[in-house]
Amino acid sequence: MYKLIGSILGVGFFILVITIISALLINCVFYFLWNITMPVIFGMPKLGFIQSWALIVVANLLFNNGTVQAAIVLLQTSQQDEPKDLLKD
């Protein structure tokens, strides 16, 4: 029993570590690409590491929220008997 709990916690910890590492890598890539392109092309200021992290979070909140809502509406309409006009609302 304890081995099962330990293995489940081990897998959970491994997934958490992989998630954190991938988030840091994505942030590093975004930070690097922003700082080599945006100041040169558009004259925008360079970002710090935490500022780039915040910009990624804001972009995810703005753009992924609409995607999730659209997917929920499509899922709900596919489960109903009669089709619903999505452009009507």
Secondary structure, DSSP 8 states (H G I E B T S, - for coil): -HHHHHHHHHHHHHHHHHHHHHHHHHHHHHHHHHHHHHHHHT------HHHHHHHHHHHHHHHHHHHHHHHHHHHHHHHSSS---TTT-
